[in-house]
Amino acid sequence: MLHYKADIRTLVAVALYFVAAITPWVYWNTLTTWQIVPLVLVNCYLSFTCAVIIHNTIHKPIFKARFMNRIMQIVLGFTYGHSTSAYVPGHNFSHHKYTQQPKDAIRTTKLRYKFNILNQLLFFPTLSGDILKGELRFANKMRKDNPAWFHQYLLEIVLVLGVKIICIIVNWKCALLFMVIPHYFAAWGIVGTNYFQHDGCDEHHPYNHTRNFTSPFLNFFLFNNGFHTAHHDRPSLHWSLLPAYHEKEVRPHIHPNLNRESLLPYLWETHIYPGKRVDYLGNPIVLPPVDAEEDWVSNIKHQEHEADMAGVV
């Protein structure tokens, strides 16, 4: 049923999200502030974890049966607050194909604040408009080119947003705390990873285009998302195989500065103290001129989106 047994852990994580998300609704009338705060934090973490799972799933579907992957996409949409299929356009067809180039909708050079921490914190809010525009253009193209994808996308949108609206009507306070905030945090977090994974790297180099975080602790809880160079090199490689691929195919070639052990020390160093925006060699980043967003949707060929979404829709 599963392509890889490692995805048992994926299914457990998704189940834990729903337990954490539903529990506050059951006990809402008896919850104290001291109970609500940790529950919100747990929901934020699990929603972000599911966003990582969505990222993994759109590259390598969990199930062998296509109809089960379609159902799983709907389920995952409830953990993230938006259509799972909507993650495909900006990520697979823009970011992966044109990393840090003008056709990359989430290139880090769009952020230009003097204080680097603002570039990280405001990365998702600043780029969300461009992401949505690309999503809608892609959906409109798929309406004619790939109706199966479009119908799946539309179904996910209607169900996920419909349930969210109903929950807000029923109990807006509970919905805000345990749906809206965690879902926003998940989107902010998964898009924001792009900033510390790519900023100051060399997009023209076959290996130095991406920064890695190799901590076993971090990668256990985030499904090996830290091995990002390996993921860019082999996007369809299952997440459980990324560490071995990194050791064999990436580590011997990548600059050692792009293999970081832990994420938090890196974030402290680049965002707090000394908080300077530098490249992987330690030199101040020279930003290119501000450029207009280049269209990456119209040139997508039918064969490309068929191959890139094989096994999902």
Phi, psi and omega in degrees: 000318178265146173293320182224136180297335180301338182283359168299320177296324176299313182293324177296317180298319179295318178298319178297323177302311183293326175298313181293327183281326184275326183308314180299330179291325181289321186252019187308315186290345181250358184285137174262167179302320182292342175268325182294315184302306179296328178294322177296316180297318179297318179295322178297314180298313184291327176293319176296319177302318179292330174295322175296320178296320176300315177304316180292321186291324181287346175265320181220098181304149185287315188260157177283325181277129183297321182295329178289326176292325177296317178295318180297324178297322177294315179301314181295329178301325179291336180278343189244340177087010180206169179300131175295320179299331181294342179287337185297309188304296185294333183272301185289316189263345178251297185295312184291322183280333185227046186310120176064015177256171183303338178269002176272109184295339182243035177292143187288340183289353175291333181269128189223028179288147180296317179273115189299330180299330178291327177298321179287311184295325185260009183300306181293312179302324182289322187263353186300326179295316178295322179297315181294319179299316179296320179300314182291322177295318180295316180300320179295323178292318181291337178304327179260318187281325184215076184304327180298317178295315183298318180293322176296315178301313181295319178299315179298316180300311184297314183292311185294310181290327178298313179296320180298317180296318179298317180296321178295320179294318183293313182204091187294329180292313179296319179297319179298313185287322190245004173231298187298309182295309178300321181292321176294318178300319180298314179295315178301318183289314185289324176286322181294337177300332180301327183293308183281347176275338186235337185295132180080010177264177182251100185294345181267351181270142183295341181234328187276022181273353188214145179260139182245152175231111195260007180304123178300324180297310179300313186286336175294315184278342181240027170052047174061026179295343180289340181272070192277331177295316178300321179296318179291326180289321180227078185302329183272000179289132182298144185303329182290343183262356185296317180301316180295320179295320179300313182296322185274317190253341185251307186306320181294343188246334186280153176295134184302334179293344180265003172252094179263142179286307187239148181281314187300315177300323178296315180296321178298314184294322185264343184243337183246294180217122002283351174073027182265143179272101183235161177277182186290350176264358179092006180270145177304135181288130175260109184283141177289166176302149178297125183242157179284152178294125179267141182290121178250356186275313190296334183271358179291127180268156183303318182296328182292310183287333175295315182289321185286342180246018180298135178090350180255297177230000000 
